Amino acid sequence: MVNESEILNPNSILNAYRVGIFPMADDKLSNNIYWVKPRYRGVLPLNSAHIPKSLKKKIKKNPFVIKFDTNFSKVIKACSEINNKRDKTWINKDIIISYNKLFDMGYAHSVEAWKNNKLVGGLYGISINSAFFGESMFSNESDSSKISLIYLIHVLKKLNFILFDVQFRTDHLSQFGVIEIHENEYDFILQKALSKKNFYSPPISSVDADKVLQSITQTS
């Protein structure tokens, strides 16, 4: 556990990411925040990303308007909410404040699924040079967070990012090609990604679905 004043400092958070560490709270209502460095890390190799066939069919139908960085504060708040799909969350009010500051600094980003002018799903993360650190996602409409993830993969591939860190491999994420690697291998890839200067530049308008699907050729 660390002192809260440290964790609330955006520069301390960025420095933590640069050495493979990220913050988590005990739960939504807890004031205790921990630095976490998993021995085994979940990463999504961008060149071997998968799109499940059923999801590919749905993307072709353009069920959502996918936007980037238009309402970060609403996305992270939605990711912190407890509902019938999630009875616990590690995002507390202090993390929300800190990451909103990182958004203002240009390091935190959101991918958002909109339907009928309503935010129905999405995800957020941190970008440093050629590394993107996925943090959390939410879905109030079926597949909205999954499709947001596919659009993010498209953007990261287009920008030649080296690392897409998703923290932990889960069955849910494995369907997209997420693998688990030892922290030593992770640290090597992380430093390679940080050494390559890059700038995360999300699309201003929604990307054409066909272009997204063409850029991610593997399906499962």
C-alpha positions in Angstrom: 0.0 0.0 0.0 1.2 3.5 -0.7 0.5 7.0 0.6 -2.5 8.5 -1.1 -0.7 11.8 -1.8 1.8 9.8 -3.9 -0.9 7.9 -5.9 -2.8 11.1 -6.6 0.3 12.7 -8.2 -0.1 12.1 -12.0 3.6 12.1 -12.6 4.0 9.4 -10.0 1.5 7.3 -11.8 3.2 7.8 -15.1 6.6 6.9 -13.6 5.0 3.7 -12.2 3.8 2.7 -15.6 7.3 3.2 -17.0 8.6 0.5 -14.7 5.7 -1.9 -15.1 3.5 -0.9 -12.1 -0.1 0.3 -12.0 -2.4 1.4 -9.2 -5.5 -0.4 -7.9 -7.8 0.3 -4.9 -9.1 -2.5 -2.6 -12.6 -1.6 -3.9 -14.8 1.3 -5.0 -15.4 2.6 -1.4 -11.9 1.9 -0.1 -9.2 4.6 0.5 -6.4 2.1 0.2 -4.5 2.1 -3.0 -1.8 -0.4 -4.0 1.0 -0.5 -6.6 0.6 -3.7 -8.5 3.3 -5.5 -10.6 2.1 -8.9 -11.7 4.6 -11.7 -12.1 2.7 -12.7 -15.2 1.2 -10.0 -17.4 -1.6 -10.0 -19.9 -0.6 -8.5 -23.3 -2.3 -8.4 -26.7 0.2 -8.8 -29.5 -1.2 -6.4 -32.1 -0.1 -8.5 -35.1 -1.9 -11.6 -33.9 -5.2 -10.0 -32.7 -8.3 -12.1 -33.2 -11.9 -11.1 -34.0 -14.5 -13.7 -33.1 -16.6 -14.5 -36.2 -19.9 -13.5 -34.5 -18.4 -10.2 -33.4 -17.1 -9.5 -36.9 -20.6 -10.0 -38.3 -21.9 -7.5 -35.8 -19.3 -4.9 -36.5 -20.3 -5.0 -40.2 -23.8 -3.9 -39.1 -22.4 -0.7 -37.4 -24.5 -1.1 -34.3 -22.7 1.8 -32.5 -21.0 5.0 -33.3 -17.4 4.7 -32.0 -15.8 7.8 -30.7 -12.5 8.6 -29.1 -11.8 10.9 -26.1 -15.1 12.8 -26.2 -16.2 12.0 -22.7 -13.4 10.4 -20.7 -14.9 11.3 -17.3 -18.1 9.6 -18.1 -16.3 6.4 -19.3 -14.2 6.0 -16.2 -17.2 6.7 -14.0 -19.1 4.0 -15.8 -16.2 1.6 -15.4 -16.3 2.2 -11.6 -20.0 1.4 -11.2 -21.3 -1.7 -9.6 -24.1 -3.5 -11.4 -25.6 -6.9 -12.1 -22.5 -7.8 -14.2 -20.0 -6.6 -11.7 -20.3 -6.7 -7.9 -16.9 -5.2 -7.2 -14.6 -2.7 -8.8 -11.0 -1.5 -8.0 -11.7 2.1 -9.2 -12.3 4.4 -6.3 -12.9 8.2 -6.3 -9.2 9.0 -5.9 -8.3 7.0 -9.0 -11.1 8.7 -11.0 -9.7 12.1 -10.0 -6.1 11.1 -10.9 -7.0 9.7 -14.3 -9.1 12.7 -15.2 -6.0 14.8 -14.5 -4.0 12.4 -16.8 -6.6 12.9 -19.5 -6.2 16.6 -19.2 -2.4 16.1 -19.6 -2.9 14.0 -22.8 -1.9 10.6 -21.4 -5.3 9.0 -20.6 -7.7 8.1 -23.4 -11.2 6.7 -23.9 -12.8 4.7 -26.6 -16.6 5.0 -26.5 -19.6 3.2 -28.0 -22.6 5.5 -28.6 -26.1 4.5 -29.6 -29.0 7.0 -30.0 -26.6 9.7 -28.6 -26.2 7.7 -25.4 -22.9 6.3 -24.1 -23.5 2.5 -23.9 -20.0 1.1 -23.6 -16.3 1.7 -23.8 -12.9 1.5 -22.2 -10.0 3.7 -21.1 -6.3 3.5 -20.7 -2.9 5.3 -20.6 -0.6 6.0 -23.6 3.1 6.6 -23.2 5.2 6.6 -26.4 4.6 3.3 -28.1 2.9 1.6 -25.2 -0.8 1.6 -24.4 -2.0 0.4 -21.0 -5.6 -0.8 -21.0 -7.3 -0.2 -17.6 -11.0 -1.1 -17.6 -14.1 -1.4 -19.8 -17.8 -1.4 -19.3 -20.8 -2.5 -21.4 -24.4 -1.4 -21.0 -25.3 -2.8 -24.5 -24.2 -6.3 -25.7 -20.8 -6.3 -27.3 -20.3 -2.5 -26.9 -17.0 -2.8 -25.0 -15.8 -5.6 -27.3 -16.3 -3.5 -30.4 -14.6 -0.6 -28.7 -11.6 -2.8 -28.0 -11.5 -3.9 -31.7 -11.5 -0.2 -32.8 -8.7 0.5 -30.3 -6.6 -2.4 -31.7 -7.1 -0.9 -35.2 -5.8 2.5 -34.0 -2.8 1.1 -32.2 -1.8 -1.1 -35.2 -2.1 1.9 -37.5 0.1 4.0 -35.2 2.7 1.1 -35.0 2.4 0.7 -31.2 4.7 -2.0 -29.8 2.9 -2.8 -26.6 -0.8 -3.2 -25.7 -0.8 -4.1 -22.0 -4.2 -5.4 -20.6 -2.8 -6.2 -17.1 -4.2 -9.8 -16.8 -5.2 -12.5 -19.2 -8.8 -13.6 -18.7 -11.0 -16.0 -20.7 -12.9 -13.0 -21.9 -9.8 -11.3 -23.3 -8.2 -14.5 -24.6 -10.7 -14.6 -27.4 -9.0 -11.5 -28.9 -5.5 -13.0 -28.8 -4.4 -11.9 -25.3 -1.5 -14.0 -24.0 0.3 -14.1 -20.7 4.1 -13.4 -20.4 6.6 -13.4 -17.6 7.4 -10.1 -16.0 11.0 -10.3 -17.4 9.8 -10.5 -20.9 7.2 -7.9 -20.2 9.9 -5.5 -18.9 11.9 -6.0 -22.1 9.0 -5.2 -24.4 8.0 -2.3 -22.2 11.4 -0.6 -22.4 11.4 -1.2 -26.2 8.0 0.5 -26.5 9.0 3.4 -24.2 12.2 4.0 -26.2 10.2 4.5 -29.4 8.7 7.9 -29.4 5.2 7.9 -30.5 2.0 10.0 -30.1 -1.4 8.5 -29.6 -3.6 10.3 -32.1 -7.2 9.0 -32.1 -9.5 9.5 -35.1 -11.5 12.7 -34.9 -14.6 11.0 -36.5 -15.8 7.4 -36.4 -13.7 5.0 -38.4 -15.3 3.0 -41.2 -16.0 -0.5 -40.0 -14.6 -2.2 -43.1 -11.3 -0.5 -42.6 -11.2 -1.7 -39.0 -11.9 -5.3 -40.1 -9.4 -5.2 -42.9 -6.6 -4.1 -40.5 -7.3 -7.0 -38.2 -7.3 -10.0 -40.5 -7.3 -12.9 -38.1 -10.7 -14.3 -37.1 -11.6 -17.1 -34.8 
